Amino acid sequence: MPSNFALKTMNTAHRALLKVSCGKLGNDFSGMPSIELVTIGRKSGRPHAVMLTAPIVDGDAYVVVASRGGDPQHPAWLHNVRDNPDVQVSVRSGPRQPMTARIANAEERAELWPRVIAAQKVYAGYQKKTTREIPLVLLTPKPASAN
């Protein structure tokens, strides 16, 4: 399982790659768009940004996987979206957009998980590494009037 240090290092390296390449590298990984998810810290109240990938894209909605590489703990960003679903999302280095994050319920996850695995088999391996059920998070745009 990746340590917090390793995860932060990977996020920093991803951001550096995007910056030095002027967004030409690092916007896609294995066919998945890269996403910067900005949450509000549930304890600190400060914004926190994390780089993720989206194995499912449905128009302007995205599904991200709270896998943390198969770690037994949920990623911090998942706890943040549980407490405050108002997030900002940048897709492929684009402008940040206000979105709502919602953890998929059991029925939604049952439908979406096979699609996630079909898109990226690595997630099946992550699920085998842990006893927790890896949550899926749906990111949907806020209506224009809600901005």
N, C-alpha and C positions, 0 to 999 in steps of 0.2 A: 504494500500500500504506500502511496506517496506521502511523504511528510508535508507538514504545512510549509516548511522551507522550500521543498521541491515544487509544490504547487505554486507558490509565490514566484519562484524563479522561472518556472515555465510561463506564467502570465507576463512577467517582466520581459522575458525573451520574445514572446509573441508580440507585445507592444513595440519593442525595439525593432523587430523585423518589419512591422507595418510602417513604422516611422522612417527608417533608413531607406526603405524601398518606395516611399511615398504612396503606400497602399497598394503597390503592385504585387507584393508577396505577402502571404499570410491571411488572405481574405477567404480562402477555401482550404479545407483539409479533407482529403479523401471524398471529394464531391459534396461535402457539407459546408454551408456558409459559416464563416466565423461571426460571432455575435459578441458585442460588449454589452453586458448586463450591468446596469447600475441600480443597486438597491440602497435602501436607507437602513443603516445598522440598527438593530432592535435594541441594543444597549447604548450605543454611542449617539445615535440620531444623526450620524454623519453619512454622506454617500460613500458607497464602496463599489468599485468596478471590478468585474471578473470577465475574463475571456472564455467563451464557451463555443461549442458548435451545435448546429441544429440538424439532427438527422431527418426531421420531417418539416417541410415547408408547405403550407397550404395558403396560397395567395400571400396576404400580408400577415399571416399568423405563423408562429413557430413553436415547435416542441423541442425543449431542451431536457437533458437527462441529468439528474442529480446523482451521478454515479460516484464521484470522487475516486475514480479508478478502482472501484470495488472495495473501498475502505468500509469498515463497520460503522463509521460515523457519517452522518449527513454533512454535506458541505455547509459552511456558514451562510452562504447566500440563500439556501433553502429556508433556513430559520428566519432570515430577514423577510423573504417574500410571504411567509406564513403570517408574520406580524403586520406587514405593510405591503399589499399587493401592487401599489403604485410604483412602477419602475420606469427607467429610461432604457431604450435599446438602440444600439447602433449596429446595423447589419452591413458587413463588408466595408467597414470604415466609413459608412455613410453618416449623415447627421443623426443625432440622438432624437428618438421619437418617444413620446409618452405612451406607455403600454400598461396593461394589467397582466399580472402574473397570477396564475391559478394552478394549484396542484391538482392533477387529474384524479378523479375519484376512481374507485375500483373498476367500475364498468368501462370508463374511458381508458384506463390503463390497460385493461384486458384487450381492448380493441387496438390501442396504439402500440403496445409493446412488440407484437409481431412485426409491425411496420418498421419500428426502430431497429430491430434485429435484422430485418431484410436489408435495410439501408446500411447498417454498420454492425457486423458480427462481433466486433470488439465488446459491445455492450453485453452480449450474452456471457462473455468471459468475466466481465465485471460482476454480473449478477451471481455467477457461480462462486466467486471469491468471498461473497458476504452472505450473512444470514438475513440481513435486512432486505426488504423489498425496495428496490431502487425506484424512487419517485420520478414521475414525468411532470414537467411544468409546461403549461400552455401559456404562451405570450401572445396577447391579442391587442391590436391598436385600440386606443381610447377613442370614443366618438369625438368629433371635432368640438362639440359643445362642452365636453368634459376636460379639455385641455386647459 
